[in-house]
Each structure stands twice: as structure tokens, then as C-alpha cells.
Amino acid sequence: MAGGFWDEEELVGSVPKGREEVQVRRVAKGGRRYLDLRSFYPGANGQLLPGKGIALPTEVAPAVLSLLQQALAAEEADEG
């Protein structure tokens, strides 16, 4: 479903973060595809509004995912 800035967008899922939620979306603009990770917060009427986030070109997403997994493993090792 397209709306607003993106030509195409599809919600993959969301994770609660206090009163906010982090959403992961597959999006496209001008023929390029991205993975959009964005924080949404409740507006005055309770509707979720987009906040800060990042739109990663799909070709760099695997490398970023690998780095996130490394960082998470290091955090888990520090806690253990």
C-alpha cells in the first residue's frame, strides 16, 4: 500500500518500545527498493506518526544485518 512519500510500502512487522513502536517496512521510491526501520509515536489523536529512522537500500541490508548480529553477540557476551 502506497501512501505519503513512498511509491510502495509494505509493513513487515513492529516491536513495542514504550509508548512508541518500531516498524520495519519494505518500501520503494523511484524504482529503488529499501528496508525502512522507523520509530512511530502516538500523535494528539492517538494515530501513530513517523519519527526518526533509516531507509537502507536493500543491497546493503545484509551487511548491516551482519554487523547488528555481531554487536548483539558482543552484548550478550558482556552480560554473560
C-alpha positions in Angstrom: 0.0 0.0 0.0 1.5 3.3 -1.0 1.0 6.5 0.9 2.8 9.7 1.5 6.5 9.8 0.5 6.9 6.2 -0.8 5.7 4.8 -4.1 5.2 1.4 -2.5 5.2 0.3 1.1 4.5 -2.9 3.0 4.6 -3.4 6.8 6.8 -6.4 7.7 6.2 -6.1 11.4 6.5 -3.9 14.5 8.0 -4.1 18.0 6.7 -2.2 21.0 9.0 0.4 22.5 7.3 2.1 25.5 4.5 4.3 24.1 6.2 4.1 20.7 6.7 1.2 18.3 9.5 0.4 15.9 8.2 -0.6 12.5 10.0 -2.5 9.7 8.7 -1.8 6.2 9.6 -2.8 2.6 9.4 0.4 0.6 10.2 1.7 -2.9 10.8 5.1 -4.4 11.7 5.9 -8.0 12.4 2.3 -8.8 14.8 1.7 -5.9 13.9 -0.6 -3.0 14.7 0.0 0.7 14.1 -1.5 4.1 12.8 1.2 6.3 13.3 0.9 10.1 11.4 3.7 11.8 10.1 4.7 15.3 6.4 5.7 15.4 4.9 7.7 18.2 1.3 8.5 19.1 0.0 11.8 17.9 -2.6 14.0 19.6 -5.4 11.9 18.2 -3.7 8.6 19.1 -2.7 7.9 15.5 0.9 6.6 15.1 3.1 9.2 13.4 6.5 8.5 11.8 9.6 9.6 13.8 13.3 9.1 13.4 14.5 6.1 11.3 16.6 4.9 8.5 15.9 3.6 5.0 18.5 1.1 3.9 19.0 0.3 0.3 18.2 -3.4 0.1 21.7 -4.2 -1.3 23.4 -3.0 1.9 20.9 -4.6 4.3 22.7 -8.0 4.6 26.0 -6.3 5.6 24.1 -4.1 8.1 22.3 -7.2 9.5 25.7 -9.0 9.9 27.0 -6.0 11.9 23.9 -5.9 14.1 24.3 -9.6 14.8 28.0 -9.1 15.8 27.0 -6.2 18.1 24.3 -8.3 19.7 26.6 -11.2 20.2 29.2 -8.9 21.8 26.5 -7.5 24.2 25.4 -11.0 25.1 29.0 -12.0 25.8 29.5 -8.9 28.0 26.4 -9.8 30.0 27.4 -13.5 30.5 
